[in-house]
Each structure stands twice: as structure tokens, then as C-alpha cells.
Amino acid sequence: MPARNMAGRRIDGAQKPARRLSPELRRQQIVDGAIAFFSEVGFDGGTRQLAERLGIAQPLLYRYFPAKDDLARAVYETLFTGRWQAEWADIISDRDTPLRDRLIAFYRRYAEIIFDPEWVRIYLFAGLKDLDINRWWTRFVDENVLRRVCAEIREESGLPGLDEFPITPEETEAFWLFHGGIFYHGVRREVYRVGAELDGERFIELAVDALLAGLPPVAGQALAKTKKTGHQGKRTGGREAIRKKNHGRQS
């Protein structure tokens, strides 16, 4: 039986000569191979090893990706933003559907991405090497998920909108407590290989219920404090400072 890597991909012992491919197919072959390779060995793995794994010459790899950072960017765009569906964010904002149902529907789809073994391992390896992948994804989640979730929870709770009061540091941290917990469920399953007490779908329901019970009072208290100190319409800098300090948040 052929050996397989940690992500479940087959590893062939002998490398076949590189087939002549179009530039587009060759580039995609390199990126797909890099995802499998880095998810197995981490970003300490060298481009020479990767080229050998792909059965191509290292200069050919450099023709498409002159620097390892260029390859990391391509991995990010394929594995992370490339799997994101634009309509997912709209699910969060569809006020014709109860908020709980919207969040459960969104996170079930989102989990299909982040519970993938290669996704989880690449994200963790990138953080250990202090690559930009974690910073890029954190900003992406901030813009496409965090703001929408906090806006909808405020609307549901009868609190002022984001146009009146920007997201507070307390809301940001409460969101990441919830969002990171969902990611950690995948880490336990795909990296630690320990059994979870609940399946993914039930866990998401439980996590959403905890968010909807916990974030509204946190937001209400934070906004009351903001009103009292007269910071209406101004960013305190707390959220940006937290982002810079914790650029590798759990996804």
C-alpha cells in the first residue's frame, strides 16, 4: 500500500520525469504540491525538496516563484481566500432569517474550509514561522466576518450600529473567543487526533448559542462605557493595537 502524508495525500517513492504542461497548469501543479508538502513538513521544508517531490528542476520552480514568500502568497490565495465563497458573508446579513440560523448556516460552510487537514496544518505551521499568512487571514476575517457578526448582534439586541459606535475592544475579544474556539475544535480533530465529544455540526450550534448569550451583554456594557467617556464615533486604537500584537490569532 502506498505511503501517505499527514494530510492523507499519497507519497510516491520515485519521481517521474516532469510532463510538459502549460504555464497555467504547471503553476497550479507547483502550488498544489506546495500545499501538500508544507502541510506535511512545515515551512522549514526547502524548495529543493519540494522540487524533488514534484519531479521538476529547482530552476523551473524559481521561474514561477522567484522567492519562497511568493510561493507562500500563492498557497494562501489558493487554500484560504480561494476557497472562500463571497455569498457566505451575505448569509450573515440576511435579516429575513433568524440570526441564530444565519450564524449556524455560515459556520457550517466555513468549517468545511478550516477543518480541512491541510488548511489547519498550514495555518499552524505559518504561525510558527511568523509568516504573513496568519496576518492576512486575520484581516480577512475581521473585514468579512467579525464586522458583520458584531453588526448583526447589535441590531438583534437593539444596540447602536457600527456607524454610530465602532466595534469595541471587548466585542472584538468576545468574537475571537468564539471564533477561535471553532477553529480549535478542528485542531483537536485534525492535528492532535483526539476525539471530540460532539460532531462538528452540533458543536457549531453550541458555540453559536454561547456567542448569542455572551456577546450582547459584553457589547452593551462596552458601549455604555464608551458613551460615558464620550468616545462616540472615535476609535480608541484598542482594536488595532490588539491586531498588531496578536497577528496570529486562531482562525
Secondary structure, DSSP 8 states (H G I E B T S, - for coil): ---B-TTS-B--SS--------HHHHHHHHHHHHHHHHHHH-TTS-HHHHHHHHTS-HHHHHHH-SSHHHHHHHHHHHHTGGG--HHHHHHHH-TTS-HHHHHHHHHHHHHHHHTSHHHHHHHHHHHHTT-THHHHHHHHHIIIIIHHHHHHHHHHHT---TTTS---HHHHHHHHHHHHHHHHHHHHHHTS----SS-HHHHHHHHHHHHHHHHHHHHHHHHHHHHHHT-TT---SHHHHHHHHTTT---
